[in-house]
């Protein structure tokens, strides 16, 4: 099999299939991982989503203690260390977000996450 080079992959094209504008810097779920919207994407339009790099992201709970190297997950609202959560009495899997490149203490609202 031969491959055809397409793009570096640090950013990918992303179609906004919603009826709302997706604002730049919004975290989006890309199947089994996350990306960060690079520019505003209007409904029905295609824009860029960043898939590699380090981002400062909000923790779901500021009481969560994160150590350097911890695996992190996106639960739809923020970053957590929990791979799964209970929603309406059902267990759901959170989306892998990446890993912590810096510790985050209890009381810190954010964590530095290496995505990709």
N, C-alpha and C positions, 0 to 999 in steps of 0.2 A: 504494500500500500504506500502511496506517496501522499504527502501533505502539501497544502497550499497555504502559505503564510497569509494571515488576515490582518492582524494588528498586535501591538505589544501586549495588550490585555490589562494595563493599569486602569484604563477606562473602557467601558463598553457602551454600545448603543442600548437604549432602554425606551420602550414604547409606553407612554402613559395611557393605559386602557381605562382610566377612571374618568369621571365627569368633572374632576377638580384639578386645578393646577397643583403640581408637586413642586414645592419650593426647594431651592438650592439648600444643601446641607441636611436634607431629610434622610433618615436611615430607611432603606427599603429592604425587604426580604427578597432574595433571589433564589428561590427554591431552598437549598440546604445551606445557604450562607447569606451574608448581608453585603450591601454596598451603600455608598453615600452619594446622593444626587449632586452632580457638579454644577448644574445651572437649572433655573426654573424650567419645568417641562409642562407645557400647556396640554389640556385634554386632547387626546388623539395625536399628539406630536411625539417625535423621538428626540431624546436628549442624552446627555452623558451621565453615567453612573461610575463613580470611582470604586475600584475593586481592590486596591492595594494601598497601603500607607498606614500611618498612625493618626488616630483621631481622638479627641477628647470628647467622651460621650457621657451622658447622664446615667448614673446608676439608678436602678429601679428603687432601691432603698439606700439611703445614705448611711444606714447602720451596717451595711455589708462591708466586711474587711476583705480586701483583695491583696494578694501577695504577688510579687514579680513572678511572671510565668504562669499564673493561673489561667486556665481555660475559661472563656467568658461566652455568654449567650445573650441574645436579644429576645425579650419576651413580648415585643410589640409596643412597649412603652419605654423601656430602658434596658440597661445592661445588668445582668445577674450572673452569679456563679452556678445557678441551678440549671441543669440540663433539661429538666421537666418541671411542669407546674400543674396545679389542680385548678381547673376552670369548670365551673358548674358541675362539680363532683366528678369530672373526667380528667384523666392525666393527659396532658398535651406536651409535645416536645418543643422546647425553645430552639430557636435558630442559632447555630454556632456563629459567633461574632468574631472570634480570634483569641488573642491572649494579651495579658496585661504586660506592658513594658515598664511599668512603674507601680510600686505599691500604692494602695489607696486605703487610708485609715477610715475607721468608723467616724462618721460626721462629715467626711468628704462627699460632696454631691456628684463628683465626676471620677472617671477613671480613664487612663491612657490605654487605648486598645489598638493593637496591630491587627488590621484586617487583611484578608487575602490568604 
